[in-house]
Amino acid sequence: MPNVNYAQVWEPELLDILMQGTLTSPFVTSNVRWLDAKTFHFTQMSTSGYKNHSRNGGWNTGTYTQTDVPFTLTHDRDVEFLVDKADVDETNATASIQNISRVFEQTQVVPETDALFFSKVAQKAQATAGYNSSTAASSYTKAKVFGMLKDILAKGKLRRYKANGSLIMYVTSAIMDALEQSTEFTRKIEMTQIAEGGLGIETRVTDIDGVPVMEVIDDERFWDAFDWEPADGGFLPRKKVAESEEDAGDGVTGAHKINVLVACGQTCKIVPKISSIYYFEPGGHTKGDGYLYQNRSLSDVFVFPNGRDGKIDSVFVDVDTTEYTGA
């Protein structure tokens, strides 16, 4: 094998990774009051209303309730990479810690943030009567799609949040394609750049009745349930597992692809607690002769109840009828 000068055949920069960036950044909040390492505090209040006034004197007594509700973060993730010193030298720093960090953020952290948000909001909507549905994806034809999306925005109390401009609707690429071809839909669909971390994220965006409609191009993150512990790390849609025998209780419901998800910026929050990144030079750790990168993230997604009656009424999900089987 001939001697190879890796510095000549390897470019110092990696090829740009073409993928969709995070779509859920409007929902990230740091405005929480922490009780302990994994829990923050939310005050929920509701009051009774007016009663008819009596001119014979006296006032009607009202009631109010105030509940301090703790929310605990459960999505605790970490990874470390050791880059052997020789690899850095021989590839002219192509495999350097800086590049590993950049690739990890783009290909793992960003999609996982969206996946966590979409799945958690979907599950909360699925647990709330009147705020979920299941529809074959093929039903969203160009002839029907506009009416179907308008019907979703009219569900439950969504009109209340639509009126104050706090809703965002996410749809699959297939649904955005159908909407673009719809003769009933007259709004303009544009490729829009969303600023995120100094980068321009391009996606198709339009609106229906003032509600932004955003395309989720990278649909691997657009499922209602995930396996967060696959062998190679990262995440995958939760795979259907049949029960070993009738009513054995060991079956697992497979994930469903999300068709449409509606979330409210006022009540849906991605709450980060810990974002730790450590970098050690060779000799500064005991893992080996190389550069060590460690990354830990503790976060979660919550859908808060309204302030009127303490109910969830600001989200909606429509999922495909087919369960994920891994095929």
N, C-alpha and C positions, 0 to 999 in steps of 0.2 A: 504493500500500500504506500503510495507516494506521500511525502510530507505535504501537509496542507497548511497554508497560512490562513487561519480562520478569520483574521482581521481583514483579509482581502475579499473573502467570499461571503461574509455575513455583513448585512447592513446593520448599523448601530440602532436603527429605529425599527420597531415592529410595524407591519402593515396595519392600517387603520381597521378597526373592527366595525363592520357595518351592521348595526343592530339598533333597535328602537330603545331609546333611553326610558327613564322612569316616567310614568304617566300620572303618578299619584302624589307628586310633590306638593300640590295645593293642600293636601290633607295632613302634612307633617306639622306637629305642634311641639313646643317645648314649654308651653305655659301650663305647667302642672305643679302641684304642691306635693312633695314626696313625704311619705310616712316612714318608709324604710327602704331597703335596697331594691325591692321589686314592686312596691305598692305606692300608688298615689291616691289622692283624696278628691272626691267629687261630691259636691253638695247638691242634692235634689230637693226642690221645693214645689209644692202645689197649694192652691188656695181654693176655697169655695167661692161661689159667686153672689151677686146681688139677690135680695128678696124684696118683695113689695114693702114699701114704707107705710107704717100706720100713723095717721094723724092724731091718734089718741095718745101718742107718746111711746117712747121706747125705741130701741134699735134692735135690728135683727143681728144675732150673734153669728159670725162666720167662723170658719175653722181653717187652720193652715197646718201643713205637715212639712217638716224639714228633716231629711234623712241624710246622714253622712255615709256615702257609699265608697268602700275601698275597691280599687281596681288593681289587679296584680298582673304584672308582665310575665309571660311564659316563654316567649320566643328567644331563647338564649343560645347563641351560635358562636362557634370559633373555628379557626383553622391556623395552621402554621406551615411555612415553606422553608426548607433549607436549601440554599443554592451553594453547591460546592465551589470552593474558591477557583478550582481549575476551570469549571464551566464558565465562570465570568470572564476569566482571562482569555479562554480559547474562542469565545464567541463575541469578543469585543463588546461585552456588557449587554448583549441581546437578552440573555437570561438573567439580567440583573434584578435586584429587588424592586427598583422603580418600575420596571416593565411588568413584573409579576403583580405588583400592587395595582397597576393601571388595568391590566387584563382582568384581574380578579374583580375589581370594582365594576367594570363594564359588563362582564359576562356572567357574574354571579350575584353581586350585591344588588345591582339595579333590578334585574328580573325578579329576584327573591322578594324585594320590597313590594313590588307590584303584586306578585303572586300571593303574598301574605294578606295584603289589603283586599284584593278581589275575593279571595276565598273566605276571609273572616266576615266581610260585609255580606257576601252571598249566604253564608250559614246563618247569620242573624236574620236576614230577610226570610230565609226558608223556615225559620222557627216562628215567624210572625204571620198569623192568619191574614190573608188578603194582600200580602206583599210579595208573593212569589207565584211562579207558574212554570210549567214545563211544556216546551213546544219543539217539535221536530225542526231542526235548522232549515230544512228544505222548504218550510212553510213561509219563510221570509222571501217571497217573490217580489219582483219589481212592481207588480200590480197591487200587492197587499202591504208591503213593508211600511209605507208612510202611515197608513191607518193603524197598523199594529203598534208602531212606536208612539203615536199620539194616544192610543188607548192606555199604554203603560204609564204615560205621564199623567193620566187622569185617575190612576188607582189611589184608593184610600185618601190620605191627607196630603199626597204629593203636591197637589195644587197650591197648598199653603206655602211650601218651600219653593215651588216654581215661581210664585209671585214675587218673592224677595230675592230671586236670582242666585240661590245658593246650591242648586242642583247641577250635577254633571252626569251625562249619560255616556257609558262606554259600550261600544258595539264591535262585533267581529268585522273582519275585512269583507266577508261575503255579504253581510248586511249593509255595509257602506257601499259596496258595489251595486246592490239592488236599489238602494236609495238614490244613488247617482243616476240610475236608469229610470227611476219612477217618473211617470208623467204627472202625478199629483203633487210632487215635491218641486217647488220652484225656487228654493233657496240655493245659494251658491255653495258648492263644496270645494274647499281650497286645501292645498298643501300648505301647512302652517309650521313655522319654527317656534318651538316652545323653549325658552331659555332655561337651561338646567346645567349648573356647574360650568358655565362659560361655553357650553356646547349647544348647538342648535339641533333639537330633536324634530325631525320631520314626520308629520302624520297628517292624515286627512281630518279636517274639522269642519263642522257646520253647526247649525242650531235648528231646533224645532221649538216654536213658541218661546223663544228666548233662552232655552236650555242648550248649553253646548253639547254637541254630540261628537265624541272622539273615537277614532278607530284604534283598535288594539291589533297592531300588525303581528307582533310576536305572540302568537296565540298559545304558546306553551305555558304562559303565565295566567291564562284566562280560563281557569277551572274552579269548581266550587269546593274542592278538597284536594289536599296534597299529602304525599308521603315525604316527610322531612328528613328521613334517614336512609336514603338509598346507599348502596355499597360504595359508590364513587363520590358521595357527598352531593351537595346541592339539593334539588327537589325534583319530584316527578308527580304526575297526577296519581291519585290513590287508585290502586288496582282492585278490581272486583275479585272477591274470593267467595266461591260457592260454599255453602254449609256442607260439612262432611256427611251429615245426615239430617233428616227433617227436624227442624226446631232445635238443632244442636247449639245454636247461639254463637257459632264460631265463624259465621259468614261476615264478609266485609262489603259494604256498598261501594261500588266503583264511583269515581269522580264523574261529574258531568261537565261537558264544555259549556261555558257561559255564552249565551247569545247576547243578552243585554243586561247591564247592571247600572242601576241609578243610585248615586250616593250624594249625600248632602254635606257641604263643607262646614256647616255649623255643628253637626252632630257626629260626623265620622272623622276619627283622628288616628293617625299613625303616631304613636308615642315612643320616642327613643329615650333610653336611659343611659346606656353605656355604649360608647363607640371607642374602643381601645385599639390602637395600632402601635406595635412595638417593632423596633428595628435594631438588630445587634450586629456589630462588625465581627469578623473572625477573631476568636480569642476572647470575645465578650460574653460567651455562653459555653455550655458544655454539650451541645448537641452534635458537634462535628466541626470540621475545618471548612467553614463557609459562612455565608451571610444568612441570618435568620430573620424571617418576617412572621409576625404573629398578629392576628386580627380577631377581635371579639366584638360581638354586637348583641345587646339585650334590648328588645323592643317588643311592641305588640300593637294590635289594632283594636279599637273599641268603637262601638256604635252607642251613643248616649241616648237616653229617652228624652222626650220633649219636656218642657217645663210646665205644661198645662195639666196633664194627668199622669205623667210618668210612664208613658207608653212609647214604644218604638213605632214611628210612622214616617220616617224620612228616607227609607231605602226600598229598593225593589230589585228582584233578580228574576230573569227568565233563563232557564237552562235547557239544553238539548235533552232529548228523551233517552239517549243511548249512554249506558255506563261504560267507563273506561276498563278495558280488559287487558291492556298491555300489548295487544296485537298491532 
